[in-house]
Amino acid sequence: MSVLDDRITMADNINEQILDEMFEQMSVPEGYKAEIVEGAIYMSPQRDTHWEIILDIIEQLRSKYPRKRLKSDVRIDYPGNLNGFATDVTLLAEGAVKTDSGNWRYEDVRFVAEVISKSTGANDYGPKLAAYATAQVPVYLIADPYQGRCHLYTQPKGDEYASETTVAFGTDIDLTCTPVGLTLTTGEFPRD
């Protein structure tokens, strides 16, 4: 291991310790989810429209993947300064393992879906998009019930995605050539 690798590992461990402390000190009201994005704490209420889209995506993924590979609102720490996300939908790789501290590893994430909330939408289109790309998450989907559109990001390069596709709700999203390996239907996604 090089000196640079040692420093990166040390920084990751310090970030994890700080995130652990921040999450432990939070008092999250029932019906809310909490995330830490670039060191800032965000809490948002679970809305009916939000949950319906999340459940629809999970149900479609369940047609192909076992429940143990799908996560929702489970903390995963991502690259960058203090990024502890509770993603709306996460698909883990087969054989994914947790860290020594009991968290899932971002290296095992194959697909992420975020459903936009007004109060935190800027995070999904900004710092979280950059963190997912940096983490080499192969497929990132944003479902935006305010626009009535889905934004699909693939081919992570650095802190960006080389490919972005936007489709209206009601249009199928072909993920067959991605690690997801299925077509996602959006015809029942509700709008806000």
ChimeraX commands (.cxc) that place a marker at each C-alpha (Angstrom):
marker #1 position 0.00,0.00,0.00 radius 0.5
marker #1 position 1.31,3.45,-0.86 radius 0.5
marker #1 position 1.34,6.48,1.39 radius 0.5
marker #1 position -1.50,7.94,-0.71 radius 0.5
marker #1 position -3.61,4.77,-0.22 radius 0.5
marker #1 position -2.94,4.94,3.55 radius 0.5
marker #1 position -4.09,8.58,3.64 radius 0.5
marker #1 position -7.26,7.83,1.64 radius 0.5
marker #1 position -8.10,4.91,3.96 radius 0.5
marker #1 position -7.47,7.11,7.01 radius 0.5
marker #1 position -9.72,9.88,5.60 radius 0.5
marker #1 position -12.47,7.35,4.83 radius 0.5
marker #1 position -12.28,6.01,8.40 radius 0.5
marker #1 position -12.46,9.51,9.87 radius 0.5
marker #1 position -15.45,10.38,7.64 radius 0.5
marker #1 position -17.21,7.16,8.72 radius 0.5
marker #1 position -16.60,7.96,12.41 radius 0.5
marker #1 position -17.93,11.51,12.00 radius 0.5
marker #1 position -20.98,10.25,10.06 radius 0.5
marker #1 position -21.63,7.64,12.76 radius 0.5
marker #1 position -21.60,10.37,15.42 radius 0.5
marker #1 position -23.85,12.66,13.36 radius 0.5
marker #1 position -26.42,9.90,12.74 radius 0.5
marker #1 position -26.35,8.81,16.41 radius 0.5
marker #1 position -27.07,12.35,17.63 radius 0.5
marker #1 position -30.02,12.90,15.27 radius 0.5
marker #1 position -33.57,12.85,16.47 radius 0.5
marker #1 position -35.54,11.90,13.36 radius 0.5
marker #1 position -39.32,12.33,13.64 radius 0.5
marker #1 position -41.49,9.38,12.67 radius 0.5
marker #1 position -42.37,9.44,8.97 radius 0.5
marker #1 position -39.18,11.30,8.02 radius 0.5
marker #1 position -35.93,10.11,6.50 radius 0.5
marker #1 position -32.55,11.62,7.27 radius 0.5
marker #1 position -29.44,11.86,5.10 radius 0.5
marker #1 position -26.14,13.64,5.30 radius 0.5
marker #1 position -25.05,15.26,2.03 radius 0.5
marker #1 position -21.66,16.96,2.01 radius 0.5
marker #1 position -21.84,17.29,5.80 radius 0.5
marker #1 position -25.32,18.89,5.90 radius 0.5
marker #1 position -28.23,17.04,7.50 radius 0.5
marker #1 position -31.45,16.79,5.48 radius 0.5
marker #1 position -34.74,15.44,6.77 radius 0.5
marker #1 position -37.73,15.00,4.52 radius 0.5
marker #1 position -41.20,13.56,5.12 radius 0.5
marker #1 position -42.36,10.50,3.22 radius 0.5
marker #1 position -45.10,11.60,0.83 radius 0.5
marker #1 position -47.65,9.27,-0.72 radius 0.5
marker #1 position -46.55,10.00,-4.32 radius 0.5
marker #1 position -42.92,9.48,-3.33 radius 0.5
marker #1 position -43.64,6.12,-1.71 radius 0.5
marker #1 position -45.79,4.87,-4.62 radius 0.5
marker #1 position -42.94,5.42,-7.09 radius 0.5
marker #1 position -40.40,3.80,-4.76 radius 0.5
marker #1 position -42.65,0.77,-4.26 radius 0.5
marker #1 position -43.33,0.48,-8.00 radius 0.5
marker #1 position -39.58,0.41,-8.74 radius 0.5
marker #1 position -38.92,-2.12,-5.97 radius 0.5
marker #1 position -41.76,-4.38,-7.16 radius 0.5
marker #1 position -40.37,-4.36,-10.70 radius 0.5
marker #1 position -36.86,-5.14,-9.46 radius 0.5
marker #1 position -38.27,-7.95,-7.29 radius 0.5
marker #1 position -39.37,-9.73,-10.48 radius 0.5
marker #1 position -35.66,-10.39,-11.11 radius 0.5
marker #1 position -33.78,-9.91,-7.83 radius 0.5
marker #1 position -34.11,-11.39,-4.33 radius 0.5
marker #1 position -35.27,-9.08,-1.55 radius 0.5
marker #1 position -31.88,-9.22,0.20 radius 0.5
marker #1 position -30.25,-7.35,-2.73 radius 0.5
marker #1 position -32.75,-4.47,-2.61 radius 0.5
marker #1 position -32.55,-1.68,-0.05 radius 0.5
marker #1 position -34.58,1.46,0.63 radius 0.5
marker #1 position -33.67,4.25,3.04 radius 0.5
marker #1 position -30.65,2.27,4.28 radius 0.5
marker #1 position -27.49,4.25,4.99 radius 0.5
marker #1 position -24.61,3.81,2.59 radius 0.5
marker #1 position -21.56,6.08,2.82 radius 0.5
marker #1 position -20.37,7.44,-0.53 radius 0.5
marker #1 position -17.14,9.13,-1.61 radius 0.5
marker #1 position -16.75,12.81,-0.86 radius 0.5
marker #1 position -16.81,14.76,2.35 radius 0.5
marker #1 position -19.40,13.35,4.78 radius 0.5
marker #1 position -21.86,11.66,2.41 radius 0.5
marker #1 position -24.15,9.24,4.28 radius 0.5
marker #1 position -27.09,8.69,1.92 radius 0.5
marker #1 position -30.34,6.82,2.59 radius 0.5
marker #1 position -31.17,6.18,-1.06 radius 0.5
marker #1 position -34.81,5.61,-2.06 radius 0.5
marker #1 position -33.95,2.38,-3.94 radius 0.5
marker #1 position -30.63,0.55,-4.09 radius 0.5
marker #1 position -29.75,-2.66,-5.92 radius 0.5
marker #1 position -26.67,-4.40,-4.50 radius 0.5
marker #1 position -24.39,-6.79,-6.34 radius 0.5
marker #1 position -24.73,-10.49,-5.78 radius 0.5
marker #1 position -22.46,-11.40,-2.88 radius 0.5
marker #1 position -22.42,-7.85,-1.48 radius 0.5
marker #1 position -20.85,-7.62,1.96 radius 0.5
marker #1 position -21.10,-5.09,4.75 radius 0.5
marker #1 position -18.20,-3.13,6.18 radius 0.5
marker #1 position -16.74,-4.02,9.57 radius 0.5
marker #1 position -19.04,-1.38,11.08 radius 0.5
marker #1 position -22.14,-3.03,9.58 radius 0.5
marker #1 position -22.87,-0.67,6.66 radius 0.5
marker #1 position -23.24,-1.71,3.03 radius 0.5
marker #1 position -20.30,-0.79,0.78 radius 0.5
marker #1 position -20.83,1.67,-2.06 radius 0.5
marker #1 position -18.55,-0.52,-4.19 radius 0.5
marker #1 position -21.35,-3.12,-4.26 radius 0.5
marker #1 position -24.09,-0.75,-5.50 radius 0.5
marker #1 position -25.28,-1.53,-9.04 radius 0.5
marker #1 position -28.35,0.73,-9.31 radius 0.5
marker #1 position -29.72,3.72,-7.43 radius 0.5
marker #1 position -33.11,5.38,-7.84 radius 0.5
marker #1 position -34.03,8.67,-6.18 radius 0.5
marker #1 position -37.53,10.14,-6.20 radius 0.5
marker #1 position -37.45,13.92,-6.08 radius 0.5
marker #1 position -38.76,15.81,-3.07 radius 0.5
marker #1 position -39.10,19.58,-3.34 radius 0.5
marker #1 position -36.97,20.23,-0.28 radius 0.5
marker #1 position -34.05,17.97,-1.27 radius 0.5
marker #1 position -34.29,17.67,-5.08 radius 0.5
marker #1 position -31.25,19.87,-5.65 radius 0.5
marker #1 position -29.14,17.24,-3.84 radius 0.5
marker #1 position -30.32,14.46,-6.16 radius 0.5
marker #1 position -29.44,16.45,-9.29 radius 0.5
marker #1 position -26.21,17.88,-7.82 radius 0.5
marker #1 position -23.96,16.49,-5.07 radius 0.5
marker #1 position -25.57,13.04,-4.98 radius 0.5
marker #1 position -25.26,12.64,-8.76 radius 0.5
marker #1 position -21.56,13.53,-8.47 radius 0.5
marker #1 position -21.06,11.13,-5.53 radius 0.5
marker #1 position -22.77,8.24,-7.35 radius 0.5
marker #1 position -20.63,8.84,-10.45 radius 0.5
marker #1 position -17.46,9.04,-8.34 radius 0.5
marker #1 position -18.49,5.77,-6.67 radius 0.5
marker #1 position -18.85,4.22,-10.15 radius 0.5
marker #1 position -22.55,3.36,-9.61 radius 0.5
marker #1 position -23.35,2.06,-13.12 radius 0.5
marker #1 position -27.00,3.17,-13.25 radius 0.5
marker #1 position -28.59,6.18,-11.50 radius 0.5
marker #1 position -32.27,6.96,-12.05 radius 0.5
marker #1 position -34.07,10.10,-10.90 radius 0.5
marker #1 position -37.87,9.95,-10.94 radius 0.5
marker #1 position -39.24,13.51,-10.79 radius 0.5
marker #1 position -43.00,13.60,-10.08 radius 0.5
marker #1 position -43.03,17.42,-10.44 radius 0.5
marker #1 position -41.69,17.24,-14.01 radius 0.5
marker #1 position -43.38,13.91,-14.77 radius 0.5
marker #1 position -40.03,12.67,-16.09 radius 0.5
marker #1 position -37.29,10.19,-15.35 radius 0.5
marker #1 position -33.63,11.04,-15.83 radius 0.5
marker #1 position -31.39,8.04,-16.43 radius 0.5
marker #1 position -27.63,8.38,-15.94 radius 0.5
marker #1 position -25.16,5.69,-17.07 radius 0.5
marker #1 position -21.46,5.37,-17.87 radius 0.5
marker #1 position -19.87,7.06,-14.85 radius 0.5
marker #1 position -16.69,9.01,-15.61 radius 0.5
marker #1 position -15.03,10.86,-12.74 radius 0.5
marker #1 position -17.74,12.80,-10.94 radius 0.5
marker #1 position -20.14,12.85,-13.91 radius 0.5
marker #1 position -22.09,10.45,-16.09 radius 0.5
marker #1 position -21.26,10.31,-19.80 radius 0.5
marker #1 position -24.82,9.35,-20.76 radius 0.5
marker #1 position -28.11,10.97,-19.72 radius 0.5
marker #1 position -31.51,10.00,-21.08 radius 0.5
marker #1 position -34.75,11.76,-20.16 radius 0.5
marker #1 position -38.16,10.16,-20.66 radius 0.5
marker #1 position -41.69,11.19,-19.73 radius 0.5
marker #1 position -43.64,9.15,-17.20 radius 0.5
marker #1 position -45.48,6.50,-19.19 radius 0.5
marker #1 position -42.41,5.67,-21.30 radius 0.5
marker #1 position -40.58,2.41,-20.65 radius 0.5
marker #1 position -36.91,2.66,-19.65 radius 0.5
marker #1 position -34.75,0.00,-21.30 radius 0.5
marker #1 position -32.15,-1.12,-18.76 radius 0.5
marker #1 position -31.52,-4.49,-20.42 radius 0.5
marker #1 position -28.00,-3.47,-21.54 radius 0.5
marker #1 position -27.05,-2.27,-18.05 radius 0.5
marker #1 position -26.26,-4.26,-14.89 radius 0.5
marker #1 position -29.98,-3.96,-14.01 radius 0.5
marker #1 position -30.93,-6.13,-16.99 radius 0.5
marker #1 position -34.65,-5.34,-17.30 radius 0.5
marker #1 position -37.10,-2.83,-18.71 radius 0.5
marker #1 position -38.61,-0.49,-16.13 radius 0.5
marker #1 position -42.15,0.66,-16.81 radius 0.5
marker #1 position -43.17,4.12,-15.60 radius 0.5
marker #1 position -46.82,4.10,-16.66 radius 0.5
marker #1 position -48.09,3.97,-13.09 radius 0.5
marker #1 position -45.74,6.58,-11.64 radius 0.5
marker #1 position -47.97,9.30,-10.14 radius 0.5
marker #1 position -47.31,13.02,-10.58 radius 0.5
marker #1 position -47.24,15.75,-7.95 radius 0.5
marker link #1:1,2 radius 0.2
marker link #1:2,3 radius 0.2
marker link #1:3,4 radius 0.2
marker link #1:4,5 radius 0.2
marker link #1:5,6 radius 0.2
marker link #1:6,7 radius 0.2
marker link #1:7,8 radius 0.2
marker link #1:8,9 radius 0.2
marker link #1:9,10 radius 0.2
marker link #1:10,11 radius 0.2
marker link #1:11,12 radius 0.2
marker link #1:12,13 radius 0.2
marker link #1:13,14 radius 0.2
marker link #1:14,15 radius 0.2
marker link #1:15,16 radius 0.2
marker link #1:16,17 radius 0.2
marker link #1:17,18 radius 0.2
marker link #1:18,19 radius 0.2
marker link #1:19,20 radius 0.2
marker link #1:20,21 radius 0.2
marker link #1:21,22 radius 0.2
marker link #1:22,23 radius 0.2
marker link #1:23,24 radius 0.2
marker link #1:24,25 radius 0.2
marker link #1:25,26 radius 0.2
marker link #1:26,27 radius 0.2
marker link #1:27,28 radius 0.2
marker link #1:28,29 radius 0.2
marker link #1:29,30 radius 0.2
marker link #1:30,31 radius 0.2
marker link #1:31,32 radius 0.2
marker link #1:32,33 radius 0.2
marker link #1:33,34 radius 0.2
marker link #1:34,35 radius 0.2
marker link #1:35,36 radius 0.2
marker link #1:36,37 radius 0.2
marker link #1:37,38 radius 0.2
marker link #1:38,39 radius 0.2
marker link #1:39,40 radius 0.2
marker link #1:40,41 radius 0.2
marker link #1:41,42 radius 0.2
marker link #1:42,43 radius 0.2
marker link #1:43,44 radius 0.2
marker link #1:44,45 radius 0.2
marker link #1:45,46 radius 0.2
marker link #1:46,47 radius 0.2
marker link #1:47,48 radius 0.2
marker link #1:48,49 radius 0.2
marker link #1:49,50 radius 0.2
marker link #1:50,51 radius 0.2
marker link #1:51,52 radius 0.2
marker link #1:52,53 radius 0.2
marker link #1:53,54 radius 0.2
marker link #1:54,55 radius 0.2
marker link #1:55,56 radius 0.2
marker link #1:56,57 radius 0.2
marker link #1:57,58 radius 0.2
marker link #1:58,59 radius 0.2
marker link #1:59,60 radius 0.2
marker link #1:60,61 radius 0.2
marker link #1:61,62 radius 0.2
marker link #1:62,63 radius 0.2
marker link #1:63,64 radius 0.2
marker link #1:64,65 radius 0.2
marker link #1:65,66 radius 0.2
marker link #1:66,67 radius 0.2
marker link #1:67,68 radius 0.2
marker link #1:68,69 radius 0.2
marker link #1:69,70 radius 0.2
marker link #1:70,71 radius 0.2
marker link #1:71,72 radius 0.2
marker link #1:72,73 radius 0.2
marker link #1:73,74 radius 0.2
marker link #1:74,75 radius 0.2
marker link #1:75,76 radius 0.2
marker link #1:76,77 radius 0.2
marker link #1:77,78 radius 0.2
marker link #1:78,79 radius 0.2
marker link #1:79,80 radius 0.2
marker link #1:80,81 radius 0.2
marker link #1:81,82 radius 0.2
marker link #1:82,83 radius 0.2
marker link #1:83,84 radius 0.2
marker link #1:84,85 radius 0.2
marker link #1:85,86 radius 0.2
marker link #1:86,87 radius 0.2
marker link #1:87,88 radius 0.2
marker link #1:88,89 radius 0.2
marker link #1:89,90 radius 0.2
marker link #1:90,91 radius 0.2
marker link #1:91,92 radius 0.2
marker link #1:92,93 radius 0.2
marker link #1:93,94 radius 0.2
marker link #1:94,95 radius 0.2
marker link #1:95,96 radius 0.2
marker link #1:96,97 radius 0.2
marker link #1:97,98 radius 0.2
marker link #1:98,99 radius 0.2
marker link #1:99,100 radius 0.2
marker link #1:100,101 radius 0.2
marker link #1:101,102 radius 0.2
marker link #1:102,103 radius 0.2
marker link #1:103,104 radius 0.2
marker link #1:104,105 radius 0.2
marker link #1:105,106 radius 0.2
marker link #1:106,107 radius 0.2
marker link #1:107,108 radius 0.2
marker link #1:108,109 radius 0.2
marker link #1:109,110 radius 0.2
marker link #1:110,111 radius 0.2
marker link #1:111,112 radius 0.2
marker link #1:112,113 radius 0.2
marker link #1:113,114 radius 0.2
marker link #1:114,115 radius 0.2
marker link #1:115,116 radius 0.2
marker link #1:116,117 radius 0.2
marker link #1:117,118 radius 0.2
marker link #1:118,119 radius 0.2
marker link #1:119,120 radius 0.2
marker link #1:120,121 radius 0.2
marker link #1:121,122 radius 0.2
marker link #1:122,123 radius 0.2
marker link #1:123,124 radius 0.2
marker link #1:124,125 radius 0.2
marker link #1:125,126 radius 0.2
marker link #1:126,127 radius 0.2
marker link #1:127,128 radius 0.2
marker link #1:128,129 radius 0.2
marker link #1:129,130 radius 0.2
marker link #1:130,131 radius 0.2
marker link #1:131,132 radius 0.2
marker link #1:132,133 radius 0.2
marker link #1:133,134 radius 0.2
marker link #1:134,135 radius 0.2
marker link #1:135,136 radius 0.2
marker link #1:136,137 radius 0.2
marker link #1:137,138 radius 0.2
marker link #1:138,139 radius 0.2
marker link #1:139,140 radius 0.2
marker link #1:140,141 radius 0.2
marker link #1:141,142 radius 0.2
marker link #1:142,143 radius 0.2
marker link #1:143,144 radius 0.2
marker link #1:144,145 radius 0.2
marker link #1:145,146 radius 0.2
marker link #1:146,147 radius 0.2
marker link #1:147,148 radius 0.2
marker link #1:148,149 radius 0.2
marker link #1:149,150 radius 0.2
marker link #1:150,151 radius 0.2
marker link #1:151,152 radius 0.2
marker link #1:152,153 radius 0.2
marker link #1:153,154 radius 0.2
marker link #1:154,155 radius 0.2
marker link #1:155,156 radius 0.2
marker link #1:156,157 radius 0.2
marker link #1:157,158 radius 0.2
marker link #1:158,159 radius 0.2
marker link #1:159,160 radius 0.2
marker link #1:160,161 radius 0.2
marker link #1:161,162 radius 0.2
marker link #1:162,163 radius 0.2
marker link #1:163,164 radius 0.2
marker link #1:164,165 radius 0.2
marker link #1:165,166 radius 0.2
marker link #1:166,167 radius 0.2
marker link #1:167,168 radius 0.2
marker link #1:168,169 radius 0.2
marker link #1:169,170 radius 0.2
marker link #1:170,171 radius 0.2
marker link #1:171,172 radius 0.2
marker link #1:172,173 radius 0.2
marker link #1:173,174 radius 0.2
marker link #1:174,175 radius 0.2
marker link #1:175,176 radius 0.2
marker link #1:176,177 radius 0.2
marker link #1:177,178 radius 0.2
marker link #1:178,179 radius 0.2
marker link #1:179,180 radius 0.2
marker link #1:180,181 radius 0.2
marker link #1:181,182 radius 0.2
marker link #1:182,183 radius 0.2
marker link #1:183,184 radius 0.2
marker link #1:184,185 radius 0.2
marker link #1:185,186 radius 0.2
marker link #1:186,187 radius 0.2
marker link #1:187,188 radius 0.2
marker link #1:188,189 radius 0.2
marker link #1:189,190 radius 0.2
marker link #1:190,191 radius 0.2
marker link #1:191,192 radius 0.2
view
